[in-house]
Amino acid sequence: MLSLHQLTCFLATYEHGSLTAAAAELGYAQPSVSEQIRGLEKSLGVQLFRRVGRGVVPTTMAEELRPHAEKTLAAAEDARRAMAAAKSFETGTIRFGMFGTARLYAGAGLVADVLARYPGVRVELIGQNSSDVHEDLRRGRLEAAMIAVPGAVSEGMTVTPVAKDELVYISADPAHLTTPVTAHRLSLANLVMPETTWRADDSTRILLRQMLHGTGRNPQTRIEVEDVETAVELVGMGLADSVIPLGAAEQLLSRLAPNAGWVSLRPRQYDVIAVVHRADATLSPAARLMIELATARIQQIAEPYTPR
């Protein structure tokens, strides 16, 4: 029966033309290498080397065996590396970029999904706003991420839309929710808006600015806050209205503003949620796992993206 040890000794002997030199390279005693070669010849029923002086010369059978031995040892090394990577994967750290609203939808569930498969890993979900996450991607601090577009996505990135999330108008005043909110009505509204640090690049605000372009006005923010939860609480207090993704409204209104409701914009507006990574990147198993699990989680809450 062939062994990897026999094939290793065979190739070293073939390359050096000497049992002594092969033993020196491998760190074995010369009789041990000779024994492995004899065992290999016996298993195959052929002669692999002829003694010439102090060296050996490969036979035609050795010439025939050499490429197969190389492939077998290369495959064994690939298997070893794969197992080492898998072992490291199971006990290492998985980092994935995820903007704030996506974490609200799927963050805890995503971590639970990962730990169910790999209980020994350490998980890091990185980022607040999509532009923040994108910057980490651009600088190489993250391998892959889930962000909302439109927004600044630099060249050299692969962007794969996976879901879309409708933007809705929320208010505690029933009179504000009788009909879909047009651009003109939105331009007159007093709003509380989250993501104030990223207001220039936030995907929701970009869409609202585009919607209001024809009115010559920008959305009027009465209150600026960082997180969507605070914005929803303020809406529930009747201090302002807001525009947030539908998934966030469905998750937060009942808990933080039970007296508030939502209505669509006219025309409807959608954030597109996409997976982003460097175009030239060979994604690691960890990155591929996170993309798979994050996409499945997001598509349970937001509408799966269908290209036009």
PASEBA-1860 file (N, C-alpha, C; in nm, 3 decimals):
! residues 308
1> MLSLHQLT> 0.085/-0.119/0.000/0.000/0.000/0.000/0.089/0.124/0.000 ~ 0.059/0.216/-0.091/0.138/0.338/-0.101/0.118/0.426/0.021 ~ 0.224/0.500/0.059/0.212/0.598/0.167/0.272/0.730/0.121 ~ 0.228/0.838/0.184/0.284/0.969/0.152/0.432/0.974/0.187 ~ 0.472/0.904/0.292/0.612/0.900/0.332/0.697/0.838/0.221 ~ 0.649/0.729/0.162/0.720/0.664/0.052/0.735/0.759/-0.067 ~ 0.627/0.828/-0.102/0.631/0.918/-0.217/0.724/1.037/-0.191 ~ 0.728/1.082/-0.067/0.819/1.191/-0.032/0.964/1.147/-0.051
9> CFLATYEH> 0.998/1.030/-0.003/1.134/0.977/-0.019/1.166/0.953/-0.166 ~ 1.068/0.905/-0.240/1.088/0.882/-0.384/1.123/1.011/-0.457 ~ 1.045/1.116/-0.434/1.070/1.242/-0.504/1.204/1.304/-0.465 ~ 1.240/1.295/-0.338/1.369/1.351/-0.295/1.483/1.275/-0.361 ~ 1.469/1.144/-0.370/1.573/1.063/-0.435/1.578/1.094/-0.584 ~ 1.464/1.104/-0.646/1.457/1.136/-0.789/1.527/1.270/-0.817 ~ 1.498/1.371/-0.735/1.552/1.505/-0.759/1.703/1.512/-0.735 ~ 1.753/1.439/-0.636/1.894/1.448/-0.601/1.980/1.342/-0.668
17> GSLTAAAA> 1.916/1.234/-0.717/1.996/1.127/-0.778/2.084/1.056/-0.679 ~ 2.044/1.061/-0.552/2.128/1.002/-0.447/2.043/0.974/-0.325 ~ 2.055/0.854/-0.273/1.985/0.820/-0.150/2.041/0.898/-0.032 ~ 2.172/0.919/-0.032/2.236/0.991/0.078/2.191/1.136/0.080 ~ 2.187/1.201/-0.040/2.144/1.341/-0.048/1.996/1.355/-0.013 ~ 1.914/1.257/-0.055/1.771/1.261/-0.022/1.753/1.251/0.130 ~ 1.831/1.162/0.193/1.820/1.146/0.339/1.862/1.274/0.410 ~ 1.966/1.339/0.359/2.012/1.464/0.421/1.906/1.573/0.410
25> ELGYAQPS> 1.840/1.581/0.296/1.736/1.684/0.278/1.618/1.659/0.371 ~ 1.580/1.533/0.384/1.461/1.500/0.462/1.490/1.489/0.612 ~ 1.618/1.481/0.647/1.653/1.466/0.788/1.637/1.324/0.838 ~ 1.649/1.227/0.746/1.636/1.087/0.782/1.774/1.020/0.774 ~ 1.782/0.901/0.832/1.900/0.817/0.810/1.890/0.757/0.670 ~ 2.005/0.739/0.606/2.003/0.686/0.468/1.937/0.549/0.458 ~ 1.960/0.456/0.552/1.891/0.327/0.543/1.739/0.340/0.547 ~ 1.688/0.442/0.618/1.543/0.461/0.625/1.487/0.498/0.488
33> VSEQIRGL> 1.559/0.586/0.415/1.514/0.623/0.281/1.519/0.502/0.187 ~ 1.628/0.424/0.197/1.640/0.304/0.114/1.524/0.208/0.140 ~ 1.487/0.193/0.268/1.378/0.104/0.304/1.245/0.151/0.245 ~ 1.221/0.285/0.247/1.097/0.339/0.190/1.091/0.317/0.039 ~ 1.205/0.334/-0.028/1.208/0.312/-0.173/1.182/0.165/-0.204 ~ 1.246/0.074/-0.129/1.222/-0.070/-0.152/1.076/-0.105/-0.128 ~ 1.017/-0.048/-0.023/0.875/-0.076/0.004/0.785/-0.025/-0.107 ~ 0.818/0.092/-0.161/0.738/0.148/-0.271/0.751/0.061/-0.395
41> EKSLGVQL> 0.874/0.017/-0.425/0.894/-0.070/-0.542/0.818/-0.202/-0.526 ~ 0.819/-0.255/-0.404/0.747/-0.381/-0.379/0.596/-0.363/-0.397 ~ 0.543/-0.248/-0.346/0.399/-0.223/-0.359/0.358/-0.209/-0.505 ~ 0.443/-0.146/-0.585/0.410/-0.121/-0.726/0.450/-0.235/-0.818 ~ 0.544/-0.319/-0.769/0.591/-0.429/-0.852/0.680/-0.384/-0.965 ~ 0.755/-0.278/-0.945/0.844/-0.225/-1.049/0.974/-0.180/-0.984 ~ 1.080/-0.164/-1.068/1.205/-0.106/-1.022/1.203/0.043/-1.056 ~ 1.235/0.127/-0.957/1.230/0.272/-0.977/1.367/0.335/-0.999
49> FRRVGRGV> 1.472/0.275/-0.943/1.606/0.333/-0.957/1.707/0.222/-0.985 ~ 1.812/0.257/-1.061/1.927/0.171/-1.081/2.048/0.237/-1.017 ~ 2.129/0.159/-0.946/2.249/0.214/-0.884/2.355/0.236/-0.990 ~ 2.413/0.355/-0.990/2.524/0.388/-1.079/2.629/0.459/-0.995 ~ 2.740/0.390/-0.968/2.843/0.447/-0.882/2.786/0.470/-0.743 ~ 2.802/0.594/-0.694/2.750/0.628/-0.561/2.608/0.685/-0.567 ~ 2.555/0.700/-0.688/2.423/0.757/-0.703/2.322/0.656/-0.757 ~ 2.205/0.707/-0.790/2.099/0.626/-0.851/2.044/0.700/-0.972
57> VPTTMAEE> 1.994/0.624/-1.068/1.935/0.680/-1.190/1.791/0.632/-1.200 ~ 1.694/0.723/-1.222/1.554/0.679/-1.230/1.530/0.595/-1.355 ~ 1.445/0.494/-1.341/1.404/0.412/-1.454/1.286/0.479/-1.524 ~ 1.243/0.419/-1.633/1.125/0.473/-1.704/1.001/0.466/-1.615 ~ 0.997/0.366/-1.526/0.884/0.355/-1.432/0.884/0.474/-1.335 ~ 1.005/0.517/-1.293/1.015/0.634/-1.205/0.970/0.760/-1.278 ~ 1.008/0.770/-1.404/0.965/0.886/-1.483/0.812/0.891/-1.493 ~ 0.750/0.774/-1.505/0.605/0.766/-1.514/0.539/0.800/-1.380
65> LRPHAEKT> 0.602/0.761/-1.271/0.544/0.782/-1.138/0.558/0.927/-1.092 ~ 0.666/0.993/-1.131/0.698/1.125/-1.076/0.581/1.224/-1.079 ~ 0.513/1.251/-1.193/0.405/1.351/-1.191/0.289/1.312/-1.101 ~ 0.262/1.183/-1.090/0.152/1.137/-1.003/0.190/1.157/-0.856 ~ 0.317/1.132/-0.825/0.363/1.152/-0.687/0.354/1.300/-0.650 ~ 0.395/1.386/-0.742/0.389/1.530/-0.716/0.246/1.576/-0.691 ~ 0.153/1.529/-0.775/0.013/1.567/-0.759/-0.044/1.515/-0.627 ~ -0.007/1.392/-0.592/-0.059/1.334/-0.467/-0.010/1.411/-0.346
73> LAAAEDAR> 0.118/1.446/-0.343/0.172/1.520/-0.229/0.117/1.662/-0.226 ~ 0.096/1.723/-0.344/0.038/1.858/-0.347/-0.105/1.855/-0.294 ~ -0.181/1.750/-0.332/-0.319/1.738/-0.283/-0.321/1.718/-0.132 ~ -0.225/1.639/-0.082/-0.219/1.618/0.062/-0.185/1.748/0.135 ~ -0.097/1.830/0.078/-0.063/1.957/0.140/-0.183/2.052/0.136 ~ -0.257/2.051/0.026/-0.378/2.133/0.019/-0.477/2.091/0.127 ~ -0.492/1.961/0.147/-0.583/1.912/0.250/-0.537/1.956/0.389 ~ -0.405/1.950/0.412/-0.353/1.993/0.542/-0.381/2.141/0.566
81> RAMAAAKS> -0.357/2.223/0.463/-0.381/2.366/0.476/-0.529/2.397/0.498 ~ -0.615/2.322/0.427/-0.759/2.344/0.443/-0.803/2.312/0.585 ~ -0.749/2.202/0.641/-0.786/2.165/0.776/-0.732/2.266/0.878 ~ -0.610/2.318/0.851/-0.554/2.418/0.942/-0.637/2.546/0.938 ~ -0.681/2.582/0.814/-0.765/2.701/0.801/-0.899/2.682/0.870 ~ -0.956/2.562/0.855/-1.084/2.534/0.918/-1.071/2.537/1.070 ~ -0.961/2.481/1.120/-0.939/2.482/1.265/-0.925/2.625/1.316 ~ -0.848/2.707/1.241/-0.832/2.848/1.279/-0.965/2.920/1.271
89> FETGTIRF> -1.045/2.890/1.166/-1.176/2.951/1.146/-1.265/2.924/1.267 ~ -1.261/2.801/1.315/-1.350/2.762/1.423/-1.313/2.824/1.557 ~ -1.190/2.871/1.570/-1.146/2.926/1.699/-1.099/3.071/1.688 ~ -1.106/3.130/1.567/-1.056/3.265/1.546/-1.165/3.370/1.560 ~ -1.139/3.487/1.500/-1.232/3.600/1.505/-1.290/3.625/1.365 ~ -1.420/3.640/1.359/-1.489/3.674/1.235/-1.534/3.820/1.245 ~ -1.489/3.903/1.150/-1.526/4.045/1.148/-1.609/4.071/1.023 ~ -1.718/4.148/1.041/-1.806/4.179/0.927/-1.863/4.318/0.946
97> GMFGTARL> -1.864/4.397/0.840/-1.918/4.532/0.847/-2.068/4.533/0.826 ~ -2.139/4.611/0.907/-2.285/4.615/0.897/-2.333/4.750/0.946 ~ -2.404/4.823/0.860/-2.451/4.956/0.900/-2.563/4.945/1.003 ~ -2.590/5.056/1.071/-2.673/5.055/1.190/-2.810/4.992/1.174 ~ -2.884/5.030/1.067/-3.019/4.977/1.052/-3.017/4.827/1.026 ~ -2.920/4.780/0.946/-2.911/4.637/0.921/-2.881/4.561/1.049 ~ -2.797/4.619/1.136/-2.771/4.554/1.264/-2.897/4.548/1.349 ~ -2.979/4.654/1.341/-3.105/4.655/1.414/-3.193/4.539/1.368
105> YAGAGLVA> -3.195/4.515/1.237/-3.279/4.408/1.182/-3.223/4.269/1.216 ~ -3.092/4.253/1.197/-3.038/4.118/1.190/-2.916/4.094/1.276 ~ -2.868/4.195/1.349/-2.742/4.181/1.420/-2.738/4.065/1.518 ~ -2.832/4.063/1.612/-2.831/3.958/1.713/-2.857/3.821/1.651 ~ -2.951/3.816/1.557/-2.980/3.690/1.491/-2.862/3.639/1.410 ~ -2.789/3.732/1.345/-2.672/3.693/1.267/-2.564/3.634/1.356 ~ -2.538/3.698/1.469/-2.438/3.645/1.562/-2.481/3.506/1.610 ~ -2.610/3.490/1.641/-2.660/3.359/1.686/-2.642/3.253/1.577
113> DVLARYPG> -2.665/3.291/1.451/-2.647/3.197/1.340/-2.502/3.151/1.330 ~ -2.408/3.246/1.343/-2.266/3.212/1.334/-2.226/3.119/1.447 ~ -2.267/3.152/1.569/-2.226/3.072/1.685/-2.291/2.934/1.684 ~ -2.407/2.923/1.621/-2.469/2.791/1.610/-2.384/2.698/1.524 ~ -2.317/2.754/1.424/-2.232/2.672/1.338/-2.091/2.656/1.395 ~ -2.039/2.763/1.453/-1.901/2.763/1.502/-1.899/2.819/1.645 ~ -1.928/2.736/1.743/-1.939/2.784/1.881/-1.811/2.845/1.937 ~ -1.696/2.812/1.876/-1.570/2.859/1.931/-1.521/2.992/1.877
121> VRVELIGQ> -1.592/3.051/1.780/-1.541/3.173/1.719/-1.575/3.295/1.804 ~ -1.503/3.404/1.773/-1.531/3.536/1.830/-1.586/3.621/1.717 ~ -1.697/3.692/1.739/-1.765/3.766/1.633/-1.757/3.915/1.658 ~ -1.724/3.992/1.554/-1.724/4.137/1.560/-1.812/4.191/1.447 ~ -1.918/4.264/1.481/-1.997/4.338/1.382/-1.952/4.483/1.392 ~ -1.903/4.539/1.281/-1.836/4.668/1.281/-1.918/4.771/1.206 ~ -1.929/4.893/1.263/-1.983/5.005/1.188/-2.110/5.064/1.246 ~ -2.136/5.189/1.208/-2.258/5.259/1.245/-2.338/5.294/1.120
129> NSSDVHED> -2.287/5.389/1.043/-2.352/5.427/0.919/-2.282/5.360/0.800 ~ -2.351/5.351/0.685/-2.294/5.285/0.568/-2.164/5.350/0.522 ~ -2.156/5.485/0.528/-2.034/5.551/0.484/-1.918/5.518/0.577 ~ -1.947/5.501/0.704/-1.848/5.461/0.803/-1.794/5.322/0.771 ~ -1.885/5.230/0.742/-1.846/5.093/0.709/-1.767/5.091/0.578 ~ -1.812/5.169/0.480/-1.743/5.172/0.351/-1.599/5.220/0.367 ~ -1.576/5.315/0.454/-1.441/5.366/0.476/-1.351/5.256/0.534 ~ -1.407/5.175/0.624/-1.330/5.063/0.678/-1.297/4.962/0.568
137> LRRGRLEA> -1.390/4.940/0.476/-1.365/4.851/0.363/-1.253/4.907/0.276 ~ -1.262/5.034/0.244/-1.166/5.099/0.154/-1.025/5.093/0.212 ~ -1.014/5.108/0.342/-0.883/5.106/0.406/-0.834/4.965/0.440 ~ -0.914/4.865/0.406/-0.871/4.728/0.428/-0.891/4.677/0.569 ~ -0.964/4.752/0.651/-0.988/4.706/0.789/-1.099/4.601/0.794 ~ -1.178/4.594/0.687/-1.282/4.492/0.676/-1.267/4.422/0.542 ~ -1.305/4.294/0.539/-1.298/4.217/0.415/-1.427/4.230/0.334 ~ -1.540/4.235/0.403/-1.669/4.245/0.336/-1.768/4.310/0.432
145> AMIAVPGA> -1.877/4.364/0.375/-1.973/4.435/0.459/-2.108/4.442/0.390 ~ -2.208/4.481/0.468/-2.341/4.506/0.416/-2.373/4.653/0.441 ~ -2.404/4.727/0.333/-2.430/4.870/0.345/-2.556/4.904/0.268 ~ -2.604/5.028/0.289/-2.720/5.078/0.215/-2.670/5.170/0.104 ~ -2.732/5.158/-0.013/-2.703/5.249/-0.124/-2.836/5.311/-0.166 ~ -2.844/5.435/-0.221/-2.728/5.507/-0.273/-2.639/5.560/-0.162 ~ -2.519/5.591/-0.201/-2.418/5.642/-0.110/-2.285/5.633/-0.181 ~ -2.183/5.684/-0.120/-2.052/5.686/-0.185/-1.991/5.547/-0.181
153> VSEGMTVT> -1.976/5.484/-0.298/-1.906/5.357/-0.310/-1.791/5.380/-0.405 ~ -1.669/5.366/-0.356/-1.553/5.401/-0.436/-1.528/5.297/-0.545 ~ -1.447/5.336/-0.643/-1.410/5.245/-0.750/-1.332/5.127/-0.692 ~ -1.337/5.016/-0.763/-1.265/4.898/-0.716/-1.343/4.813/-0.619 ~ -1.472/4.845/-0.601/-1.556/4.767/-0.511/-1.661/4.689/-0.592 ~ -1.686/4.568/-0.550/-1.796/4.490/-0.605/-1.918/4.510/-0.517 ~ -2.028/4.555/-0.577/-2.151/4.586/-0.504/-2.260/4.489/-0.552 ~ -2.313/4.409/-0.461/-2.415/4.310/-0.496/-2.543/4.339/-0.416
161> PVAKDELV> -2.644/4.402/-0.480/-2.769/4.428/-0.408/-2.837/4.298/-0.366 ~ -2.886/4.293/-0.243/-2.951/4.171/-0.194/-3.094/4.196/-0.145 ~ -3.127/4.321/-0.110/-3.262/4.349/-0.060/-3.292/4.497/-0.078 ~ -3.420/4.532/-0.070/-3.458/4.673/-0.072/-3.558/4.698/0.040 ~ -3.548/4.818/0.099/-3.626/4.851/0.217/-3.697/4.984/0.191 ~ -3.830/4.982/0.193/-3.904/5.104/0.165/-3.885/5.208/0.276 ~ -3.869/5.333/0.237/-3.866/5.442/0.333/-4.009/5.487/0.359 ~ -4.045/5.505/0.487/-4.182/5.543/0.522/-4.180/5.665/0.615
169> YISADPAH> -4.290/5.738/0.611/-4.309/5.857/0.693/-4.379/5.815/0.821 ~ -4.321/5.848/0.937/-4.383/5.809/1.064/-4.424/5.934/1.141 ~ -4.538/5.923/1.210/-4.592/6.037/1.285/-4.685/5.987/1.393 ~ -4.697/6.066/1.501/-4.795/6.039/1.606/-4.925/6.113/1.580 ~ -4.930/6.193/1.474/-5.050/6.269/1.439/-5.124/6.196/1.327 ~ -5.241/6.138/1.356/-5.314/6.063/1.252/-5.342/6.146/1.128 ~ -5.356/6.277/1.143/-5.384/6.362/1.027/-5.269/6.361/0.927 ~ -5.150/6.331/0.973/-5.033/6.329/0.885/-5.020/6.197/0.809
177> LTTPVTAH> -5.108/6.101/0.840/-5.093/5.967/0.784/-5.211/5.925/0.698 ~ -5.297/6.019/0.662/-5.419/5.983/0.587/-5.389/5.946/0.443 ~ -5.286/6.006/0.384/-5.250/5.978/0.244/-5.098/5.971/0.233 ~ -5.047/5.908/0.129/-4.901/5.906/0.110/-4.845/6.047/0.106 ~ -4.723/6.062/0.154/-4.661/6.194/0.168/-4.586/6.229/0.040 ~ -4.627/6.338/-0.022/-4.563/6.385/-0.146/-4.439/6.467/-0.113 ~ -4.364/6.498/-0.219/-4.245/6.581/-0.201/-4.281/6.717/-0.143 ~ -4.392/6.775/-0.187/-4.432/6.907/-0.137/-4.462/6.900/0.012
185> RLSLANLV> -4.540/6.799/0.054/-4.571/6.786/0.197/-4.445/6.760/0.278 ~ -4.356/6.678/0.225/-4.233/6.647/0.296/-4.147/6.773/0.314 ~ -4.148/6.860/0.214/-4.067/6.981/0.223/-4.116/7.076/0.332 ~ -4.242/7.062/0.374/-4.300/7.149/0.476/-4.298/7.087/0.615 ~ -4.260/6.958/0.623/-4.268/6.886/0.750/-4.153/6.923/0.842 ~ -4.179/6.918/0.974/-4.074/6.928/1.075/-4.031/6.786/1.110 ~ -3.907/6.758/1.087/-3.860/6.620/1.101/-3.753/6.606/1.209 ~ -3.751/6.488/1.271/-3.635/6.445/1.348/-3.567/6.337/1.265
193> MPETTWRA> -3.437/6.352/1.240/-3.368/6.257/1.156/-3.248/6.198/1.229 ~ -3.229/6.066/1.217/-3.111/6.002/1.274/-2.990/6.016/1.182 ~ -2.879/5.962/1.226/-2.753/5.961/1.149/-2.698/6.102/1.127 ~ -2.705/6.187/1.228/-2.664/6.326/1.209/-2.515/6.340/1.177 ~ -2.430/6.253/1.231/-2.288/6.262/1.201/-2.261/6.238/1.052 ~ -2.343/6.154/0.990/-2.321/6.117/0.849/-2.427/6.180/0.758 ~ -2.482/6.293/0.798/-2.597/6.349/0.726/-2.568/6.375/0.578 ~ -2.443/6.408/0.543/-2.411/6.436/0.403/-2.411/6.311/0.317
201> DDSTRILL> -2.380/6.196/0.376/-2.363/6.073/0.299/-2.467/5.966/0.331 ~ -2.556/5.993/0.426/-2.655/5.892/0.465/-2.748/5.861/0.348 ~ -2.769/5.733/0.319/-2.846/5.692/0.202/-2.991/5.742/0.207 ~ -3.053/5.738/0.326/-3.191/5.785/0.338/-3.201/5.934/0.303 ~ -3.109/6.013/0.355/-3.114/6.157/0.328/-3.083/6.187/0.182 ~ -2.996/6.109/0.121/-2.969/6.128/-0.021/-3.097/6.107/-0.101 ~ -3.172/6.002/-0.070/-3.297/5.975/-0.142/-3.399/6.086/-0.119 ~ -3.407/6.138/0.003/-3.502/6.244/0.031/-3.463/6.373/-0.041
209> RQMLHGTG> -3.333/6.402/-0.047/-3.290/6.521/-0.121/-3.323/6.507/-0.269 ~ -3.305/6.388/-0.324/-3.340/6.366/-0.464/-3.490/6.381/-0.485 ~ -3.570/6.330/-0.392/-3.716/6.340/-0.402/-3.761/6.486/-0.398 ~ -3.695/6.567/-0.317/-3.735/6.707/-0.300/-3.668/6.801/-0.399 ~ -3.585/6.749/-0.487/-3.509/6.835/-0.578/-3.599/6.930/-0.656 ~ -3.713/6.878/-0.703/-3.803/6.961/-0.784/-3.870/7.072/-0.705 ~ -3.874/7.060/-0.572/-3.938/7.165/-0.491/-3.841/7.279/-0.459 ~ -3.713/7.255/-0.486/-3.614/7.357/-0.454/-3.581/7.366/-0.306
217> RNPQTRIE> -3.621/7.267/-0.228/-3.597/7.270/-0.084/-3.533/7.140/-0.038 ~ -3.470/7.143/0.078/-3.420/7.023/0.143/-3.514/6.987/0.258 ~ -3.510/6.859/0.303/-3.592/6.823/0.418/-3.559/6.913/0.537 ~ -3.663/6.959/0.609/-3.644/7.051/0.721/-3.632/6.970/0.850 ~ -3.511/6.961/0.904/-3.492/6.885/1.027/-3.505/6.979/1.147 ~ -3.602/6.948/1.230/-3.620/7.023/1.354/-3.525/6.971/1.461 ~ -3.500/6.839/1.457/-3.415/6.774/1.557/-3.321/6.679/1.484 ~ -3.195/6.678/1.526/-3.094/6.586/1.473/-3.047/6.494/1.585
225> VEDVETAV> -3.047/6.361/1.558/-2.999/6.264/1.656/-2.912/6.161/1.585 ~ -2.846/6.079/1.665/-2.757/5.979/1.604/-2.830/5.849/1.569 ~ -2.912/5.799/1.659/-2.967/5.665/1.638/-3.117/5.671/1.608 ~ -3.163/5.572/1.534/-3.302/5.567/1.490/-3.396/5.545/1.607 ~ -3.350/5.475/1.712/-3.436/5.452/1.828/-3.476/5.584/1.894 ~ -3.382/5.677/1.909/-3.413/5.807/1.969/-3.509/5.885/1.880 ~ -3.488/5.878/1.750/-3.578/5.947/1.657/-3.721/5.895/1.672 ~ -3.736/5.763/1.683/-3.870/5.705/1.697/-3.933/5.747/1.830
233> ELVGMGLA> -3.856/5.748/1.936/-3.910/5.792/2.065/-3.961/5.936/2.058 ~ -3.886/6.023/1.991/-3.927/6.163/1.979/-4.052/6.177/1.894 ~ -4.066/6.093/1.793/-4.190/6.092/1.714/-4.306/6.052/1.805 ~ -4.284/5.950/1.887/-4.390/5.907/1.978/-4.431/6.014/2.077 ~ -4.340/6.105/2.111/-4.372/6.217/2.200/-4.444/6.330/2.127 ~ -4.457/6.317/1.996/-4.526/6.420/1.919/-4.441/6.543/1.892 ~ -4.309/6.532/1.908/-4.223/6.649/1.890/-4.180/6.670/1.746 ~ -4.192/6.569/1.663/-4.156/6.581/1.521/-4.200/6.453/1.452
241> DSVIPLGA> -4.197/6.455/1.319/-4.218/6.336/1.239/-4.082/6.290/1.187 ~ -4.078/6.175/1.118/-3.951/6.127/1.065/-3.974/6.040/0.942 ~ -3.866/6.011/0.874/-3.866/5.915/0.763/-3.760/5.812/0.794 ~ -3.803/5.686/0.805/-3.711/5.577/0.838/-3.745/5.456/0.752 ~ -3.658/5.356/0.744/-3.691/5.234/0.670/-3.810/5.161/0.733 ~ -3.887/5.097/0.648/-4.007/5.026/0.695/-3.971/4.918/0.796 ~ -3.863/4.845/0.772/-3.823/4.741/0.868/-3.801/4.797/1.006 ~ -3.739/4.916/1.013/-3.717/4.980/1.143/-3.849/5.022/1.206
249> AEQLLSRL> -3.941/5.074/1.124/-4.072/5.114/1.176/-4.147/4.994/1.233 ~ -4.143/4.882/1.162/-4.214/4.763/1.208/-4.155/4.708/1.338 ~ -4.025/4.724/1.355/-3.962/4.672/1.475/-3.972/4.766/1.594 ~ -3.971/4.897/1.568/-3.955/4.993/1.677/-4.083/5.063/1.721 ~ -4.177/5.086/1.630/-4.294/5.168/1.667/-4.371/5.106/1.782 ~ -4.397/4.977/1.776/-4.480/4.915/1.880/-4.413/4.924/2.017 ~ -4.280/4.927/2.018/-4.207/4.928/2.144/-4.177/5.069/2.195 ~ -4.142/5.160/2.103/-4.095/5.292/2.145/-4.195/5.405/2.118
257> APNAGWVS> -4.289/5.382/2.027/-4.387/5.486/1.993/-4.518/5.420/1.953 ~ -4.585/5.353/2.049/-4.705/5.276/2.014/-4.821/5.360/1.964 ~ -4.816/5.492/1.989/-4.923/5.580/1.941/-4.895/5.633/1.801 ~ -4.781/5.597/1.742/-4.744/5.647/1.610/-4.774/5.542/1.503 ~ -4.780/5.589/1.380/-4.802/5.500/1.266/-4.715/5.544/1.149 ~ -4.735/5.478/1.035/-4.653/5.512/0.919/-4.738/5.513/0.792 ~ -4.686/5.582/0.691/-4.749/5.586/0.560/-4.636/5.594/0.457 ~ -4.664/5.548/0.336/-4.563/5.550/0.231/-4.537/5.693/0.181
265> LRPRQYDV> -4.426/5.711/0.115/-4.399/5.833/0.040/-4.458/5.817/-0.101 ~ -4.478/5.932/-0.167/-4.527/5.929/-0.306/-4.439/6.017/-0.391 ~ -4.366/5.958/-0.486/-4.355/5.815/-0.517/-4.277/5.741/-0.409 ~ -4.299/5.610/-0.404/-4.230/5.529/-0.305/-4.079/5.539/-0.322 ~ -4.008/5.537/-0.212/-3.862/5.544/-0.213/-3.806/5.422/-0.141 ~ -3.693/5.374/-0.191/-3.635/5.252/-0.134/-3.485/5.268/-0.110 ~ -3.441/5.228/0.008/-3.299/5.202/0.031/-3.268/5.065/-0.028 ~ -3.157/5.053/-0.098/-3.111/4.922/-0.146/-2.998/4.876/-0.054
273> IAVVHRAD> -3.011/4.755/-0.004/-2.910/4.698/0.085/-2.822/4.605/0.002 ~ -2.691/4.627/0.009/-2.599/4.554/-0.077/-2.482/4.498/0.002 ~ -2.427/4.389/-0.048/-2.301/4.334/0.002/-2.189/4.396/-0.080 ~ -2.086/4.443/-0.012/-1.975/4.512/-0.079/-1.843/4.452/-0.033 ~ -1.753/4.435/-0.129/-1.616/4.394/-0.098/-1.526/4.441/-0.211 ~ -1.396/4.435/-0.189/-1.302/4.476/-0.293/-1.318/4.386/-0.416 ~ -1.313/4.447/-0.534/-1.337/4.372/-0.656/-1.230/4.266/-0.680 ~ -1.107/4.291/-0.635/-0.998/4.198/-0.660/-0.976/4.100/-0.545
281> ATLSPAAR> -1.066/4.100/-0.448/-1.045/4.018/-0.329/-1.085/3.873/-0.351 ~ -1.005/3.782/-0.295/-1.046/3.643/-0.283/-1.099/3.627/-0.141 ~ -1.229/3.614/-0.129/-1.292/3.617/0.002/-1.258/3.491/0.083 ~ -1.233/3.512/0.209/-1.204/3.402/0.300/-1.330/3.323/0.329 ~ -1.317/3.201/0.381/-1.437/3.126/0.422/-1.522/3.203/0.523 ~ -1.457/3.277/0.612/-1.532/3.354/0.712/-1.616/3.461/0.646 ~ -1.557/3.533/0.549/-1.633/3.639/0.479/-1.749/3.580/0.401 ~ -1.725/3.468/0.334/-1.833/3.405/0.256/-1.946/3.360/0.348
289> LMIELATA> -1.909/3.306/0.465/-2.011/3.263/0.562/-2.095/3.382/0.606 ~ -2.030/3.494/0.642/-2.103/3.610/0.690/-2.194/3.667/0.582 ~ -2.147/3.671/0.459/-2.231/3.720/0.349/-2.355/3.631/0.334 ~ -2.334/3.500/0.337/-2.447/3.406/0.323/-2.550/3.425/0.435 ~ -2.502/3.429/0.559/-2.594/3.437/0.673/-2.660/3.575/0.684 ~ -2.583/3.682/0.658/-2.639/3.817/0.666/-2.743/3.838/0.558 ~ -2.718/3.788/0.438/-2.815/3.801/0.329/-2.945/3.730/0.364 ~ -2.934/3.608/0.417/-3.054/3.533/0.454/-3.134/3.607/0.560
297> RIQQIAEP> -3.066/3.663/0.660/-3.134/3.736/0.767/-3.204/3.861/0.714 ~ -3.134/3.940/0.632/-3.191/4.064/0.580/-3.312/4.035/0.491 ~ -3.304/3.930/0.411/-3.414/3.900/0.319/-3.537/3.845/0.391 ~ -3.523/3.809/0.519/-3.641/3.772/0.598/-3.719/3.895/0.640 ~ -3.654/4.011/0.642/-3.717/4.134/0.692/-3.745/4.233/0.580 ~ -3.645/4.256/0.494/-3.661/4.345/0.380/-3.690/4.263/0.255 ~ -3.746/4.329/0.155/-3.784/4.260/0.032/-3.661/4.220/-0.047 ~ -3.649/4.092/-0.086/-3.533/4.052/-0.167/-3.521/4.135/-0.294
305> YTPR> -3.400/4.171/-0.329/-3.377/4.258/-0.444/-3.387/4.179/-0.573 ~ -3.466/4.229/-0.666/-3.478/4.169/-0.798/-3.432/4.269/-0.901 ~ -3.323/4.240/-0.978/-3.277/4.335/-1.079/-3.385/4.364/-1.181 ~ -3.389/4.489/-1.225/-3.489/4.526/-1.325/-3.456/4.462/-1.459
END
